[in-house]
Amino acid sequence: MTVSNARARDTRAFDIHGFDIHSFDIGTLDIRALDRHATVVALDVLRLVRREHLELFTPCAGWTLRDLLGHLVAENRGFTAAAAGSTDPAAWHDDSLGAEPWTDFATSAIVLTAVFAAEDLLERKLRIRELGFLPGTLAMAIHFVDIVVHTWDIARTIGSHRAIEPELALAALEFARQWESVRPPGAFGVAVEVPADASPGDRLVAFLGRTPFGRTA
């Protein structure tokens, strides 16, 4: 049996109409390798998820862990369809989950990783949700930031204090800062202040509206 989360979600990363997509720069970073590594970390964290965790609320306002997994699965399916050339908006709304949502995520993630490995993907334009056609590098960066931060959300929800690896955190922070000016309220959250010596992971989650481990809101 599959269950679809009926509650509407705002899945926008930013208002693309206020952002010069050609100004986005990944520098010398290997976005494909980063996204693949972030996916492996997410799969590792998901091994700790149990059925009793699914109805717990996450750092994403109003979302239970089941809702969050539905979002991640829908995103994986949407990016997979876009990489295959689909321009159908409906491809982004399949958040149906089976009895074991972590299995749905794993399946969708493995398929997406294979699709993202296409040699020409980064040079192509992909239709991403309502954002329109984006360069492959930007599309993959959006997926990368989303999965890095939401993996932290999952860990926090189930009581794991696993930190975001510095390499992933620094790259995600660099990308997210580039589209900060066009990020709408509610897309992630209002930035939280952290000390200057905060870890890269703490700086990332704080920038995207989360309260880091060991700190109070």
C-alpha positions in Angstrom: 0.0 0.0 0.0 1.2 3.5 -0.8 0.4 6.6 1.1 0.6 10.1 -0.4 1.0 13.1 1.9 -2.0 15.2 0.9 -0.8 18.4 2.8 0.5 21.0 0.3 4.1 21.9 0.5 6.1 24.9 -0.6 9.1 23.2 -2.3 10.6 26.3 -3.8 14.3 26.8 -3.3 14.1 30.4 -4.4 12.2 32.7 -6.8 14.1 32.1 -10.0 12.8 35.2 -11.6 14.9 37.4 -9.4 18.1 35.3 -9.9 20.6 35.4 -12.7 21.0 31.7 -13.3 24.1 32.3 -15.3 25.9 33.9 -12.4 25.8 30.7 -10.4 29.3 29.4 -10.0 30.5 26.1 -8.5 34.1 27.0 -8.9 36.4 24.0 -8.9 34.0 21.9 -6.8 32.9 18.5 -8.2 29.2 18.9 -7.7 28.5 15.4 -9.0 30.8 13.8 -6.4 29.4 16.0 -3.7 25.8 15.1 -4.4 26.7 11.4 -4.6 28.5 11.6 -1.3 25.6 13.5 0.4 23.3 10.8 -0.9 25.4 8.0 0.7 25.4 9.9 4.0 21.6 10.2 3.8 21.2 6.5 3.2 23.5 5.8 6.2 21.4 8.0 8.5 18.2 6.5 7.3 19.4 3.1 8.5 18.7 4.4 12.0 15.1 5.4 11.3 12.4 3.2 12.9 8.6 3.2 12.4 8.0 5.0 15.7 10.1 7.9 14.4 7.8 8.6 11.4 5.3 10.7 13.2 7.8 12.8 15.1 8.1 16.5 14.1 11.2 17.6 12.4 13.1 21.0 12.3 11.0 21.7 9.2 8.0 23.6 10.5 4.9 21.5 10.4 6.5 18.5 8.9 6.7 15.0 10.5 9.5 12.7 9.5 7.1 10.9 7.2 6.3 14.3 5.5 10.0 15.0 5.1 10.7 11.6 3.6 7.8 12.1 1.2 9.4 15.5 0.2 12.8 13.9 -0.4 11.3 11.0 -2.4 9.2 13.4 -4.5 12.3 15.5 -5.2 14.4 12.5 -6.2 11.6 11.4 -8.6 11.3 14.9 -10.0 15.0 15.3 -10.6 15.1 11.9 -12.2 12.3 12.8 -14.6 13.9 16.1 -15.4 17.2 14.5 -16.2 15.4 12.2 -18.5 14.0 15.2 -20.4 10.5 15.5 -18.7 8.9 18.9 -18.5 5.7 17.6 -16.8 5.1 19.5 -13.5 3.3 16.4 -12.2 6.6 14.5 -12.1 7.5 16.6 -9.0 4.4 15.7 -6.9 4.7 11.9 -6.4 5.4 11.8 -2.7 3.7 8.4 -2.3 5.4 6.2 0.3 5.0 2.5 1.1 5.1 0.7 4.4 8.9 1.4 4.7 9.5 5.0 3.5 13.3 4.6 4.0 13.1 1.9 1.2 11.3 4.3 -1.1 14.0 6.9 -0.5 16.8 4.4 -1.1 15.2 3.2 -4.3 14.6 6.8 -5.6 18.1 7.9 -4.6 19.9 5.0 -6.3 18.0 5.7 -9.5 18.7 9.4 -9.4 22.4 8.8 -8.7 22.6 6.7 -11.8 20.8 9.3 -13.9 23.0 12.1 -12.5 26.1 10.2 -13.7 25.2 11.0 -17.3 28.3 12.6 -18.9 26.5 15.5 -20.5 24.1 16.3 -17.6 26.0 19.3 -16.3 26.0 20.9 -19.7 22.3 20.4 -20.3 19.2 22.5 -19.2 16.7 20.7 -17.0 13.1 21.7 -16.2 13.1 22.0 -12.4 9.7 22.3 -10.8 8.1 25.7 -11.5 11.5 27.3 -11.7 11.9 26.7 -15.4 14.9 25.4 -17.3 18.1 25.6 -15.3 21.7 24.6 -16.1 22.5 21.1 -14.9 25.1 22.4 -12.4 22.6 24.6 -10.7 19.9 21.9 -10.7 22.3 19.4 -9.1 23.4 22.1 -6.6 19.8 22.6 -5.5 19.4 18.9 -5.0 22.7 18.7 -3.1 21.8 21.5 -0.6 18.4 20.0 -0.1 19.6 16.6 0.8 22.5 17.8 3.0 20.3 19.9 5.2 17.4 17.5 5.3 19.7 14.7 6.3 20.7 16.8 9.3 17.0 17.3 9.9 16.4 13.5 9.9 19.4 12.9 12.3 18.1 15.6 14.7 14.6 14.2 14.6 15.7 10.7 15.6 18.1 11.9 18.3 21.3 11.3 16.4 24.0 14.0 16.8 25.8 13.1 13.6 27.5 16.3 12.3 27.5 17.4 8.7 30.9 16.6 7.2 32.9 19.8 6.8 33.4 19.3 3.0 29.6 18.9 2.4 28.7 21.8 4.8 31.2 24.3 3.2 30.0 23.5 -0.3 26.3 23.7 0.6 26.9 27.0 2.4 28.7 28.4 -0.6 25.9 27.4 -3.0 23.1 28.6 -0.7 24.7 32.0 -0.1 24.7 32.6 -3.9 20.9 32.5 -4.0 20.3 34.1 -0.6 18.9 37.3 -2.0 16.1 35.6 -3.9 15.2 32.9 -1.3 11.5 33.5 -0.3 10.5 33.5 3.4 9.6 30.0 4.5 11.8 28.2 1.9 14.2 27.3 4.7 13.9 29.8 7.5 15.3 33.0 9.0 19.1 32.7 9.6 20.1 31.9 13.2 23.2 33.6 14.7 26.1 31.4 15.7 29.6 32.2 17.1 32.4 33.0 14.7 34.1 29.8 15.6 31.0 27.6 14.9 31.7 24.5 12.8 30.9 24.5 9.1 27.9 22.3 9.7 26.5 24.6 12.4 27.0 27.6 10.2 25.1 25.9 7.4 22.1 24.8 9.3 22.0 28.2 11.1 22.1 30.0 7.8 19.1 28.0 6.7 17.1 28.6 9.8 17.9 25.7 12.1 19.2 25.8 15.7 22.5 23.8 15.8 22.9 21.0 18.2 23.9 22.0 21.7 22.3 25.5 21.4 19.0 26.8 22.3 16.6 28.7 20.1 
